[in-house]
Structure formats: C-alpha cells, structure tokens
Amino acid sequence: MKLNADFTNRTEALFGKELYARFAQALDVEPVVSVRHNVKKYTAERDAVAVPWATQGYYLPERPLFTADPLFHAGCYYVQEASSMFVEQVVKQYVSEPVRALDLCAAPGGKSTHLLSALPQGSMLVSNEPMPLRAQILAENVTKWGNPASVVTKNLPADFASFRDFFDFILVDAPCSGEGMFRKEPKAVEQWSVSNVEMCAERQREILSDIWKSLRPGGLLVYSTCTFNSEENEQNVRWIAEELGAEVLELNVSPDWGITGSLADENLPVYRFIPGATDGEGFFLAVLRKDGEASLAQPRQPRLQKVPAKIMGEVESMVESPELFDFVQNDELITAMPKEHTSAMVALQQKLCVLHCGLPVATVKNNKLLPVHALAMSTSLRREAFTVVELELDRALMYLHRETLALQDYPIGYLLLTYRNVPIGFVKNVGNRANNLYPAEWRIRKNLMDL
C-alpha cells in the first residue's frame, strides 16, 4: 500500500522500526472479518476463532454474503471490527451496577449494540449521531438489536448541555483522521494530511468539552479513536485528565492479545491495536474517571399520555412481562418504556431529536392496533400474541426484498414471520395476498437472483 511520506515518517518514529515494519506488511494483507452474536436472539456454533477480548465475538474464515442471510437482517449478529470489541473489557472491569450510558458518536452502531449486550441488566443506553443519514442507519441497527432500554438521538454534542450529571458512562468514539482504517477504506489514505490530524485533534477536544458536564462526577468516560498518531490519542487523554479533571484508569489485559500500550507517554495506561501486532484494524482506547463524586441527576416525573383502557389489554398482550413497562401514547404511536427509565426517556424526547425510544409496539388507527416492525425485532416481543409463519430461505429473502407473499392457508390479520425460528417481521394477510410490512427503507436492494 502506497502511503503518504509524512505519514510514514511520523508513524515509523512513533512505532519504532520493528513494529512499523510489521504494520506496513500487514497493510498489504486482506483485513480479517469478525462478527458479534446477539445471545438474546441467537446462539450457534461457528466455524470460527473467538475474539479473545469479546465474549460473543468471532473471526470468520472468509467474508460471507451477509445480505443473503435473514438472521443478519433480524439482528442476530452484528458485523463489527474485532479491535473495537475491546470496549467490552471496560464494562467487565469497571461497571457492576446498572448505568445510564451515552454513546455520543455512535453510527453505524457496532459499539452501541455491543454495549446493549454488555452493560448490566437494568441499564439504559442513549446512542447519538448528528449526521442525518448515519443517524438513520444507527436507528436501524439499534432497533434490530431489540433491547427496549435504548434511545437513538440525532444531535450535536453541545445539544446535551442541559443534561448535566445525566450519565454514569459516556463513550466518545471520536471522529478522527482514520489512520487505523487504511486497509478497509482507501479514501482514508488519500485524505490523510498533517493538517487534518491537527484539525481532528482540536475537534475532538471541542466534543469532549461539550459533553463533559453531562457526565456525573465519579462517572466513566471511554475515549477511543481509529487512528495512530499521538495528537489524537495520548495527547488528548492527557488533556482530558489535566484540563477537564479525570483519573486515567488501567485495564487488566492478557499479554497474549498483542495489545500495545502507550507509544508517546509511558505514564498513561492506554491501549493500542495495531495491524501486524493484533488481529484487527487500528484502534485506540483509554478509560477515565471524572474527578469528584455525585449521584445521577433525576428528571422530573413526567405526565404521560396514557393508552386508552379499551385497547390496553391488547397492547400488553404483545409484550413479554408488561408489568415492567409504562405504556405511553404519542399521537398514533404506542411505546413501551422500561419503568425505571421512563422519566429519562421522556426528558430526552422533550429536548432532543429522538429517532427511536424504548419499544415501539403499535400504531392506533380507527381504534385498531397495527403492530410496528420494531416490535418484531424486540427481545421483549410476546410472539404468542400472533400467528407465526415459518419461512424457508427463499421466501424469507422475498419478504426482506419487500415482495408480496401469498399465505392463503393462514388466518386473515397480522402474521409474524420467522426464519429459523427468529422473527423477521410482520405481514397483514388479506386472503389472496399478504401485504408486506417490512420497512421500505431497510429492504434488500440487490436483485434476489444475485444473492
């Protein structure tokens, strides 16, 4: 791979000749493919090697056509770069009680879906992305993962200013110069420059300053990038500690994992993933605890628009353990919110641009309930509320392509479709055909003959 001379000189000086030689050689090798399972939906043996720092992460021997697998569309697993799965170790070693968490720069959703699986039961995660198209992708992936204690927002970091001491845990996977993605994204090589590195480092400090007050004293900040230079990594970690006020925390790491420590400040416990040393792309992570101690800010108890009593029973029948939820109606949409997080979720809806919140259950039209796709994706779906239709692969792909299916042998009304016993969505059977209710914007766009 042909690299910018400035990048080569700077990175070799940082890495040292031996590590840089291994890194440069690795850039000419195809990147590994890795996935992470959603155990709330799917458990299966894989012909694959486990990612050692992630409980449900696996390296695949080759890259399959994920688009042709309905289980991929159903949120049974997420295709995630292995190095970034290291975030799980922070949770394992420092988070033992339920938390209110924020993934600030979350698209496309790999770390968010991972946190939704790794955080203690009873936690809530807000996943944010300011860019509109990327935010929609994030909302799709979080919805497919199916955890009802999730919120997706589309806001700038500064928009969280009114949420002081609101979060116990914040992940800032900061927009960066992308040096660690050179193998996977050739454009990152073309766009690299020293001035861009400096601009990114400055922008990262702005982001951190904007969000710092939203982290309660005593809370955890995880700072990560997918780049190698010290300006965006060690120097920014040192800046957080000294200027914002935090202690840099150490993680227990197995030497077998091949993770590199700090290359620019020997007193900082930080963690670098470098191709040629670890099996994954470039990644950097540090954990910081904010100085002081304070309890989490509690929003006011909201006044909720309750679901009409005449349809409440039917709504509750669609959800497992309905006693754990508050059911809220906004216009036509009925949402189930975990009771311990209702106040926080409503506060977020009142002040931020919320794309997804809790468990959307159904819309109400003419006093009739129409189940929404998010319910089919949820791990809190009560499938006994629907007639279930198991599909073979070809018809499951037709459904995901948003084609009309014929299901004359099944009752009229809403049917829940499954593939390998995993829900993939709803149809409305009208007799001679079944209207496809799969979200149009999520449909498979490739010709099915090419799959």
LODO-494441 format. One record per residue (C-alpha): y, x, z; residue in one letter; residue number from 1. Coordinates in steps of 0.02 Angstrom, whole numbers. Example, Ala and Ser with C-alpha at 12.3 -4.5 7.8 and 13.67 -1.06 7.14 Angstrom:
// LODO-494441
> yy,xx,zz,residuo,num
> -225,615,390,A,1
> -53,684,357,S,2
// end
This chain:
// LODO-494441
> yy,xx,zz,residuo,num
> 0,0,0,M,1
> 169,71,-51,K,2
> 289,67,95,L,3
> 475,96,116,N,4
> 509,280,155,A,5
> 619,234,303,D,6
> 481,126,375,F,7
> 352,264,351,T,8
> 459,396,435,N,9
> 510,285,581,R,10
> 337,217,612,T,11
> 249,385,600,E,12
> 372,456,726,A,13
> 336,311,843,L,14
> 146,307,821,F,15
> 111,492,804,G,16
> 21,566,652,K,17
> -158,520,701,E,18
> -126,337,743,L,19
> -11,317,593,Y,20
> -146,387,476,A,21
> -271,258,541,R,22
> -141,122,523,F,23
> -95,171,344,A,24
> -279,174,296,Q,25
> -306,1,372,A,26
> -166,-73,267,L,27
> -273,-46,112,D,28
> -418,-146,187,V,29
> -431,-337,174,E,30
> -374,-419,337,P,31
> -506,-499,447,V,32
> -520,-689,456,V,33
> -529,-771,626,S,34
> -536,-948,696,V,35
> -525,-1028,867,R,36
> -628,-1180,917,H,37
> -563,-1338,998,N,38
> -700,-1367,1126,V,39
> -636,-1542,1167,K,40
> -691,-1592,992,K,41
> -820,-1470,930,Y,42
> -946,-1342,988,T,43
> -1056,-1248,867,A,44
> -1142,-1082,846,E,45
> -1056,-974,716,R,46
> -1125,-829,616,D,47
> -978,-730,681,A,48
> -921,-599,805,V,49
> -823,-659,957,A,50
> -641,-607,978,V,51
> -658,-516,1144,P,52
> -492,-572,1221,W,53
> -509,-756,1173,A,54
> -641,-873,1243,T,55
> -662,-977,1084,Q,56
> -604,-851,953,G,57
> -718,-787,815,Y,58
> -707,-664,672,Y,59
> -786,-735,515,L,60
> -887,-626,395,P,61
> -787,-695,249,E,62
> -650,-822,215,R,63
> -723,-994,175,P,64
> -627,-1131,85,L,65
> -557,-1217,239,F,66
> -479,-1355,135,T,67
> -654,-1416,91,A,68
> -707,-1435,273,D,69
> -664,-1604,353,P,70
> -686,-1525,526,L,71
> -537,-1413,488,F,72
> -429,-1565,449,H,73
> -493,-1652,607,A,74
> -429,-1514,722,G,75
> -600,-1447,771,C,76
> -539,-1269,746,Y,77
> -381,-1175,700,Y,78
> -370,-1029,581,V,79
> -275,-904,687,Q,80
> -243,-718,677,E,81
> -350,-635,810,A,82
> -216,-523,888,S,83
> -106,-672,933,S,84
> -251,-750,1030,M,85
> -212,-620,1165,F,86
> -90,-746,1239,V,87
> -243,-823,1324,E,88
> -253,-671,1439,Q,89
> -81,-709,1511,V,90
> -138,-884,1558,V,91
> -303,-824,1629,K,92
> -223,-691,1738,Q,93
> -60,-774,1793,Y,94
> -71,-964,1776,V,95
> -186,-1050,1901,S,96
> -93,-1215,1929,E,97
> -30,-1347,1806,P,98
> 135,-1298,1725,V,99
> 270,-1371,1615,R,100
> 272,-1249,1469,A,101
> 377,-1217,1313,L,102
> 326,-1128,1153,D,103
> 501,-1100,1085,L,104
> 467,-1032,910,C,105
> 303,-1120,884,A,106
> 270,-1154,698,A,107
> 144,-1163,623,P,108
> 55,-1197,787,G,109
> -76,-1064,822,G,110
> -12,-1013,993,K,111
> 33,-1193,1038,S,112
> -140,-1261,1004,T,113
> -211,-1112,1098,H,114
> -100,-1146,1249,L,115
> -150,-1330,1245,L,116
> -330,-1272,1269,S,117
> -297,-1128,1389,A,118
> -169,-1198,1512,L,119
> -238,-1280,1671,P,120
> -281,-1464,1663,Q,121
> -126,-1566,1704,G,122
> -6,-1451,1612,S,123
> 118,-1509,1480,M,124
> 172,-1409,1328,L,125
> 330,-1429,1225,V,126
> 314,-1346,1054,S,127
> 479,-1316,965,N,128
> 528,-1263,790,E,129
> 706,-1276,721,P,130
> 663,-1265,535,M,131
> 628,-1441,468,P,132
> 480,-1406,353,L,133
> 399,-1288,477,R,134
> 427,-1415,616,A,135
> 331,-1546,517,Q,136
> 184,-1426,496,I,137
> 191,-1390,683,L,138
> 188,-1575,724,A,139
> 38,-1599,609,E,140
> -62,-1459,689,N,141
> -21,-1511,868,V,142
> -66,-1692,828,T,143
> -232,-1639,753,K,144
> -273,-1536,909,W,145
> -270,-1701,1004,G,146
> -201,-1658,1177,N,147
> -96,-1804,1245,P,148
> 7,-1688,1358,A,149
> 101,-1619,1208,S,150
> 277,-1638,1137,V,151
> 345,-1568,974,V,152
> 532,-1543,953,T,153
> 645,-1484,811,K,154
> 790,-1397,897,N,155
> 887,-1235,910,L,156
> 858,-1134,1069,P,157
> 1035,-1174,1128,A,158
> 993,-1360,1125,D,159
> 887,-1334,1281,F,160
> 1040,-1285,1383,A,161
> 1041,-1448,1481,S,162
> 861,-1422,1536,F,163
> 898,-1298,1674,R,164
> 746,-1239,1776,D,165
> 643,-1360,1674,F,166
> 497,-1247,1627,F,167
> 374,-1142,1728,D,168
> 314,-1047,1575,F,169
> 403,-1004,1412,I,170
> 328,-915,1262,L,171
> 454,-837,1143,V,172
> 358,-778,991,D,173
> 520,-716,916,A,174
> 565,-718,731,P,175
> 553,-534,684,C,176
> 553,-409,542,S,177
> 368,-445,512,G,178
> 302,-267,502,E,179
> 138,-321,578,G,180
> 106,-443,435,M,181
> 120,-318,291,F,182
> -65,-338,247,R,183
> -55,-527,237,K,184
> 122,-553,172,E,185
> 177,-433,33,P,186
> 352,-509,37,K,187
> 374,-437,212,A,188
> 356,-263,136,V,189
> 488,-299,4,E,190
> 611,-374,129,Q,191
> 598,-236,259,W,192
> 752,-130,298,S,193
> 825,-40,448,V,194
> 972,-161,446,S,195
> 853,-309,452,N,196
> 765,-233,603,V,197
> 933,-216,692,E,198
> 983,-393,645,M,199
> 816,-463,708,C,200
> 831,-370,874,A,201
> 1004,-442,901,E,202
> 948,-618,855,R,203
> 801,-605,975,Q,204
> 920,-566,1118,R,205
> 1026,-717,1072,E,206
> 871,-827,1076,I,207
> 817,-757,1244,L,208
> 991,-782,1317,S,209
> 996,-961,1254,D,210
> 832,-1010,1335,I,211
> 835,-906,1495,W,212
> 916,-1039,1605,K,213
> 780,-1163,1556,S,214
> 651,-1052,1643,L,215
> 647,-1081,1831,R,216
> 666,-928,1943,P,217
> 491,-865,1977,G,218
> 431,-931,1809,G,219
> 345,-831,1673,L,220
> 416,-778,1505,L,221
> 296,-713,1373,V,222
> 388,-614,1240,Y,223
> 296,-572,1079,S,224
> 329,-515,902,T,225
> 225,-470,749,C,226
> 317,-307,721,T,227
> 300,-123,772,F,228
> 473,-46,798,N,229
> 538,-13,973,S,230
> 705,-101,945,E,231
> 622,-272,934,E,232
> 489,-230,1062,N,233
> 508,-109,1208,E,234
> 698,-105,1198,Q,235
> 710,-293,1205,N,236
> 586,-303,1350,V,237
> 690,-176,1445,R,238
> 846,-278,1404,W,239
> 767,-439,1471,I,240
> 718,-352,1633,A,241
> 886,-269,1663,E,242
> 1012,-391,1590,E,243
> 930,-560,1624,L,244
> 835,-511,1781,G,245
> 646,-502,1774,A,246
> 494,-402,1826,E,247
> 379,-341,1687,V,248
> 200,-386,1735,L,249
> 41,-292,1697,E,250
> -116,-367,1621,L,251
> -294,-310,1651,N,252
> -356,-254,1480,V,253
> -526,-185,1432,S,254
> -517,-13,1350,P,255
> -649,-75,1227,D,256
> -521,-193,1148,W,257
> -424,-50,1068,G,258
> -255,-113,1126,I,259
> -115,15,1128,T,260
> 13,24,1267,G,261
> 198,63,1255,S,262
> 247,192,1124,L,263
> 430,203,1173,A,264
> 441,179,1363,D,265
> 295,239,1466,E,266
> 352,140,1618,N,267
> 334,-28,1530,L,268
> 166,-119,1535,P,269
> 168,-192,1359,V,270
> 28,-224,1235,Y,271
> 22,-173,1052,R,272
> -106,-224,922,F,273
> -107,-101,778,I,274
> -219,-117,623,P,275
> -336,32,624,G,276
> -345,27,814,A,277
> -381,-158,843,T,278
> -467,-290,735,D,279
> -317,-395,688,G,280
> -141,-388,622,E,281
> 9,-309,706,G,282
> 63,-393,869,F,283
> 163,-350,1024,F,284
> 166,-441,1191,L,285
> 248,-423,1361,A,286
> 244,-536,1515,V,287
> 397,-553,1627,L,288
> 427,-648,1789,R,289
> 603,-712,1813,K,290
> 688,-649,1971,D,291
> 700,-770,2117,G,292
> 602,-924,2164,E,293
> 640,-1108,2133,A,294
> 547,-1270,2111,S,295
> 539,-1354,1943,L,296
> 684,-1471,1901,A,297
> 628,-1652,1908,Q,298
> 710,-1775,1788,P,299
> 758,-1949,1846,R,300
> 628,-2085,1845,Q,301
> 662,-2174,1679,P,302
> 671,-2358,1643,R,303
> 533,-2390,1518,L,304
> 517,-2522,1385,Q,305
> 351,-2595,1438,K,306
> 216,-2656,1320,V,307
> 204,-2848,1316,P,308
> 66,-2911,1431,A,309
> -18,-3011,1292,K,310
> -64,-2853,1196,I,311
> -79,-2731,1342,M,312
> -265,-2757,1363,G,313
> -299,-2718,1181,E,314
> -189,-2563,1189,V,315
> -279,-2499,1344,E,316
> -448,-2530,1263,S,317
> -409,-2398,1131,M,318
> -382,-2257,1257,V,319
> -503,-2170,1374,E,320
> -451,-2180,1557,S,321
> -298,-2290,1525,P,322
> -255,-2285,1711,E,323
> -196,-2105,1684,L,324
> -58,-2158,1563,F,325
> 106,-2251,1558,D,326
> 114,-2357,1401,F,327
> 288,-2357,1325,V,328
> 353,-2456,1177,Q,329
> 498,-2391,1072,N,330
> 538,-2509,929,D,331
> 368,-2538,845,E,332
> 277,-2385,914,L,333
> 173,-2389,1073,I,334
> 144,-2219,1154,T,335
> 32,-2169,1299,A,336
> 113,-2037,1410,M,337
> 17,-1946,1547,P,338
> 90,-2019,1707,K,339
> 131,-1850,1784,E,340
> 237,-1807,1631,H,341
> 317,-1973,1583,T,342
> 487,-1932,1659,S,343
> 493,-1762,1575,A,344
> 439,-1832,1407,M,345
> 569,-1970,1411,V,346
> 705,-1844,1461,A,347
> 659,-1737,1311,L,348
> 664,-1889,1196,Q,349
> 838,-1934,1258,Q,350
> 916,-1763,1225,K,351
> 815,-1677,1089,L,352
> 746,-1712,916,C,353
> 567,-1760,958,V,354
> 439,-1768,816,L,355
> 284,-1801,920,H,356
> 263,-1854,1101,C,357
> 112,-1894,1208,G,358
> -19,-2001,1124,L,359
> 48,-2120,990,P,360
> -75,-2265,998,V,361
> -22,-2404,881,A,362
> 122,-2493,798,T,363
> 158,-2677,827,V,364
> 190,-2792,679,K,365
> 190,-2981,695,N,366
> 110,-2964,867,N,367
> -36,-2869,791,K,368
> -85,-2690,831,L,369
> -105,-2561,694,L,370
> -187,-2402,760,P,371
> -98,-2243,705,V,372
> -179,-2084,643,H,373
> -132,-1984,798,A,374
> -249,-2096,898,L,375
> -396,-2047,787,A,376
> -354,-1864,816,M,377
> -335,-1880,1004,S,378
> -463,-1818,1129,T,379
> -416,-1975,1229,S,380
> -472,-2094,1091,L,381
> -595,-2227,1151,R,382
> -700,-2242,996,R,383
> -797,-2392,1064,E,384
> -642,-2496,1026,A,385
> -679,-2480,839,F,386
> -822,-2499,718,T,387
> -870,-2320,674,V,388
> -919,-2270,497,V,389
> -1002,-2100,475,E,390
> -963,-2019,307,L,391
> -1053,-1885,208,E,392
> -954,-1736,146,L,393
> -908,-1805,-25,D,394
> -838,-1968,43,R,395
> -751,-1881,188,A,396
> -660,-1771,62,L,397
> -616,-1925,-40,M,398
> -538,-2001,115,Y,399
> -440,-1841,152,L,400
> -383,-1841,-29,H,401
> -318,-2015,11,R,402
> -428,-2107,-112,E,403
> -481,-2288,-87,T,404
> -656,-2313,-17,L,405
> -773,-2461,-37,A,406
> -852,-2515,129,L,407
> -916,-2691,91,Q,408
> -1058,-2677,218,D,409
> -938,-2660,364,Y,410
> -829,-2787,456,P,411
> -655,-2834,400,I,412
> -521,-2744,500,G,413
> -485,-2568,561,Y,414
> -630,-2447,549,L,415
> -640,-2272,623,L,416
> -711,-2145,502,L,417
> -808,-1994,564,T,418
> -885,-1839,486,Y,419
> -1025,-1755,584,R,420
> -979,-1874,724,N,421
> -799,-1812,732,V,422
> -658,-1938,697,P,423
> -558,-1902,540,I,424
> -451,-2060,530,G,425
> -436,-2248,504,F,426
> -452,-2368,359,V,427
> -414,-2553,351,K,428
> -562,-2640,273,N,429
> -511,-2794,174,V,430
> -681,-2830,96,G,431
> -679,-2771,-84,N,432
> -594,-2608,-32,R,433
> -539,-2510,120,A,434
> -355,-2462,123,N,435
> -338,-2278,161,N,436
> -226,-2246,314,L,437
> -232,-2056,309,Y,438
> -52,-1988,318,P,439
> 8,-1962,140,A,440
> 98,-1800,183,E,441
> -63,-1724,254,W,442
> -180,-1767,111,R,443
> -281,-1635,17,I,444
> -181,-1599,-140,R,445
> -311,-1497,-232,K,446
> -420,-1583,-360,N,447
> -583,-1627,-275,L,448
> -678,-1553,-423,M,449
> -605,-1384,-375,D,450
> -670,-1392,-196,L,451
// end
